Amino acid sequence: MPRYFITARHDVWVAPVYDFRRLFTPPRDPVPHGDGPRLHAVLYCAAYATTERTFEMNSDIAAILVERGEQLFRAAAKPVVFAGVPAADALISDLAQHPHAFVLACVMDRQIKAERAWLIPYRVSEALGGFAFERLLQLPLDDVRTLLTVPEPLHRFPAEMSRNFHEAIGLIQTAYGGNAARIWSDTPSSAEVVIRFLRFRGVGPKIATMAANILAREFKVPLADYFAIDVSADVHVRRVFWRLGLTTEKAGTDEVIYTARALHPAFPGLMDLPVWEIGRTWCRPQEPRCAQCYMRPVCTTGRMIRSVG
């Protein structure tokens, strides 16, 4: 007898898990050690289970994620690990003397690993012998391009990111009088902070909301509200939302963002770090560690894995 059944909402078709196992075993499964067919079948079923997700279960998921997010948000300020290099992290965290370092790191965080992007201001400071804004303001674009290219490229796209870096310095000077802290020092609304970051060349909604979230959560910068701080729909957030049954498998950025808004309208981004750490730590693309994940009791995929394990 099959141990678990999935019923699609839009028809009366019922199928046992063992049939999915047989029918949906890919010829080259990416999951090693023989678990590929089982996990593939489970995740296929999870896509159908998403259509059966109840409001009550969504509320349970939101409650757990929000509780974890509030723990992180209310925690006392402590040194933040951005690049994993203490001196680099200290520079980015120095909002009193070098607020532009944080802004420029955000501008660099594009299409490379975050740790590498957050290291760039420090590498530039090493080459210049400091990171005073007045010194950066004197740099022509060609010098910035050299700094980001020699002796080795600091970014995957050194030419494009050199221009973004250079124009960010100019915008900080013209819009904020050379003091990047004025982006957030007047207790603005969350939407205003996001808009101010969006005005930097190359910065999209994902990085802009991430920056606002970090300022509020890690640096305890007071904002008038948190409505406009969304989750950043990266690969971890997308994967976790899908496996929890909150979104469809191929959910785009808008679906992920609006799902988070529906779950916690007052501060959607409060769930960003909890979901990210779940994806990074337990809910991995291959061989997810469901047994260790605190979302297991309410997770669609986790329940299915238990039912066929």
C-alpha positions in Angstrom: 0.0 0.0 0.0 1.3 3.5 -0.7 2.1 5.5 2.3 1.3 9.0 1.0 -1.1 10.4 -1.5 -1.2 13.8 -3.3 -4.3 15.2 -4.8 -4.2 18.0 -7.3 -6.7 20.8 -6.7 -7.9 21.2 -10.3 -8.8 17.6 -11.0 -9.8 14.5 -9.2 -6.6 12.6 -10.0 -4.9 10.8 -7.1 -1.5 9.2 -7.3 0.7 7.3 -4.8 4.3 8.4 -4.2 5.7 5.1 -5.5 4.3 5.8 -9.0 6.0 9.2 -9.0 9.2 7.4 -8.0 9.0 5.1 -11.0 7.7 7.6 -13.6 9.9 10.6 -12.7 13.4 9.2 -12.4 15.7 11.4 -14.6 18.4 9.6 -16.5 21.1 11.9 -15.0 19.9 12.7 -11.5 22.0 15.5 -9.8 21.6 14.0 -6.3 24.4 11.5 -5.5 24.5 8.4 -3.4 21.3 6.8 -4.8 18.8 9.3 -3.3 18.1 11.0 -6.6 15.0 9.2 -7.7 13.4 9.4 -4.2 14.1 13.1 -3.7 13.1 13.9 -7.3 9.8 12.2 -6.7 9.3 13.9 -3.4 10.0 17.4 -4.8 7.7 16.7 -7.8 4.9 15.8 -5.3 5.7 19.0 -3.4 4.9 21.0 -6.4 1.4 19.6 -6.3 1.1 19.9 -2.6 1.7 23.6 -3.0 -1.7 23.9 -4.6 -3.2 22.4 -1.5 -1.5 24.6 1.0 -4.0 26.0 3.5 -4.1 29.4 5.1 -3.6 27.9 8.5 -0.4 26.1 7.4 0.9 29.3 5.8 0.3 31.1 9.1 2.2 28.4 11.0 5.2 28.8 8.6 5.1 32.6 8.9 4.9 32.5 12.7 8.1 30.4 12.9 10.0 32.5 10.4 8.9 35.7 11.9 9.8 34.5 15.4 13.3 33.6 14.3 13.5 36.9 12.4 12.5 38.9 15.5 15.2 37.1 17.5 17.8 38.2 15.0 16.4 41.7 14.7 16.2 42.3 18.4 19.6 40.8 19.2 22.3 43.3 20.5 24.5 44.7 17.8 27.7 42.7 17.3 30.5 42.6 14.7 29.0 41.6 11.4 30.8 39.1 9.1 30.6 40.4 5.5 33.8 39.3 3.8 35.2 37.0 6.4 38.3 39.2 6.7 38.3 41.1 10.1 39.9 44.2 8.7 37.5 44.3 5.7 34.5 43.7 7.9 35.6 46.4 10.3 35.9 48.9 7.4 32.4 48.1 6.1 30.9 48.3 9.6 32.5 51.7 10.3 29.4 53.8 9.6 30.7 56.7 11.7 33.9 57.3 9.8 33.5 55.4 6.5 29.8 55.1 5.7 30.7 55.1 2.0 32.5 51.7 2.5 29.1 50.1 3.2 27.4 51.8 0.3 30.2 50.9 -2.2 30.2 47.3 -1.0 26.5 47.1 -1.7 27.1 48.6 -5.2 29.8 45.9 -5.8 27.5 43.0 -4.7 26.4 41.9 -8.1 26.8 38.5 -9.9 29.7 37.3 -7.7 29.8 35.7 -4.3 28.8 38.2 -1.6 32.0 37.6 0.4 34.1 38.6 -2.6 32.1 41.7 -3.3 32.2 42.9 0.3 36.0 42.6 0.2 36.4 45.1 -2.6 36.4 48.3 -0.5 39.1 46.9 1.7 41.3 45.9 -1.3 40.9 49.4 -2.7 41.9 50.9 0.7 45.0 48.7 0.8 46.1 50.0 -2.6 45.4 53.6 -1.7 46.7 53.5 1.8 43.3 54.4 3.3 39.6 54.8 2.4 39.0 58.5 3.1 36.1 59.8 0.9 38.2 62.8 -0.1 40.8 60.5 -1.6 38.2 58.5 -3.5 36.7 61.7 -4.8 39.9 62.6 -6.5 40.1 59.3 -8.5 39.3 59.5 -12.2 37.5 56.6 -13.8 40.7 55.2 -15.3 42.4 55.0 -11.9 39.3 53.2 -10.5 39.5 50.7 -13.3 43.1 50.1 -12.5 42.4 49.6 -8.9 39.7 47.0 -9.7 41.8 45.2 -12.3 45.5 45.3 -11.3 47.2 43.0 -10.2 44.1 40.9 -10.6 40.4 41.6 -11.2 38.5 42.2 -8.0 35.2 41.6 -9.7 33.9 39.3 -12.5 33.1 42.4 -14.5 35.8 44.9 -13.7 35.0 47.5 -16.4 31.3 47.7 -15.7 31.8 47.7 -11.9 34.6 50.3 -12.1 32.0 52.7 -13.6 29.5 51.8 -11.0 32.0 52.4 -8.2 33.1 55.7 -9.7 29.6 57.0 -10.3 28.6 56.0 -6.8 31.3 58.2 -5.4 30.0 61.1 -7.5 26.4 60.5 -6.3 27.5 60.5 -2.7 29.2 63.8 -3.2 26.4 65.5 -5.1 23.4 64.1 -3.3 24.7 63.7 0.2 27.5 66.2 0.5 30.2 63.5 0.6 28.6 61.9 3.7 26.9 58.6 2.7 25.4 58.3 6.2 22.9 60.9 5.1 21.2 58.2 3.1 19.8 56.8 6.4 20.5 59.3 9.2 17.3 61.3 9.1 15.1 58.3 10.2 13.6 57.9 6.7 10.8 55.5 5.8 12.0 52.1 4.5 10.7 53.0 1.1 12.9 56.2 1.1 16.0 54.2 2.0 15.3 51.7 -0.8 14.7 54.5 -3.3 18.0 56.2 -2.3 20.0 53.0 -2.9 18.1 52.4 -6.2 19.5 55.7 -7.5 23.0 54.2 -7.5 24.0 52.8 -10.9 23.7 49.1 -11.1 21.7 48.7 -7.9 18.4 46.9 -8.3 15.6 46.2 -5.8 17.3 43.1 -4.4 20.4 44.9 -3.3 18.5 48.0 -2.3 16.2 46.1 0.0 19.2 44.0 1.3 21.0 47.2 2.2 18.0 48.6 4.0 17.6 45.3 5.9 21.2 45.2 7.0 21.1 48.8 8.2 18.0 48.1 10.3 18.8 44.6 11.5 22.6 44.5 11.9 23.5 48.2 12.5 20.3 49.1 14.4 19.7 52.2 12.3 16.3 53.5 13.2 13.7 53.8 10.3 10.2 55.2 10.4 8.8 51.8 9.2 9.8 48.5 7.6 7.0 48.0 5.1 9.2 48.4 2.0 12.0 46.1 3.1 11.4 42.9 1.1 13.1 39.6 1.1 15.9 39.3 -1.4 14.8 36.6 -3.8 18.1 34.8 -4.2 18.6 31.1 -4.9 18.3 30.1 -1.3 15.1 32.0 -0.6 13.5 30.7 -3.8 14.4 27.1 -3.0 13.2 27.3 0.6 9.9 29.0 -0.2 9.2 26.4 -2.9 10.1 23.4 -0.6 8.0 24.9 2.2 5.1 24.9 -0.2 4.7 28.7 -0.3 5.5 29.2 -4.0 5.6 27.3 -7.2 8.8 25.6 -8.3 9.7 28.2 -11.0 8.6 31.2 -8.9 9.9 34.4 -10.2 11.1 37.3 -8.1 7.7 38.9 -7.9 6.0 35.8 -6.7 8.6 35.3 -3.9 8.4 39.0 -2.8 4.6 39.2 -2.8 4.4 35.9 -0.9 6.6 37.3 1.8 4.5 40.5 1.8 1.3 38.4 2.2 2.9 36.4 5.1 4.1 39.4 7.1 3.0 42.8 5.6 4.5 45.0 8.3 8.1 43.8 7.6 8.4 41.2 4.8 12.2 41.3 5.0 12.2 40.1 8.6 12.0 36.6 7.1 14.9 37.1 4.8 17.8 36.1 7.0 16.0 33.1 8.6 15.1 31.7 5.1 18.6 32.4 3.8 20.2 30.6 6.7 17.8 27.7 6.3 18.8 27.4 2.6 22.5 27.8 3.3 22.6 25.4 6.2 20.0 22.7 5.8 17.8 23.1 2.7 20.6 22.5 0.3 20.1 21.9 -3.4 21.3 18.3 -3.0 20.9 16.1 0.0 18.9 18.5 2.2 19.4 18.0 5.9 15.7 17.9 6.8 16.2 16.1 10.1 18.1 19.1 11.5 15.9 21.9 10.1 13.6 23.6 12.6 11.0 24.1 9.8 10.6 20.3 9.4 7.2 20.0 11.3 5.5 22.4 8.8 7.5 21.7 5.6 5.8 20.1 2.7 9.0 18.5 1.4 10.1 17.4 4.8 6.8 15.6 5.5 7.0 13.8 2.1 10.6 12.7 2.7 9.5 11.2 6.0 6.6 9.5 4.4 8.7 7.7 1.8 11.9 7.4 3.8 
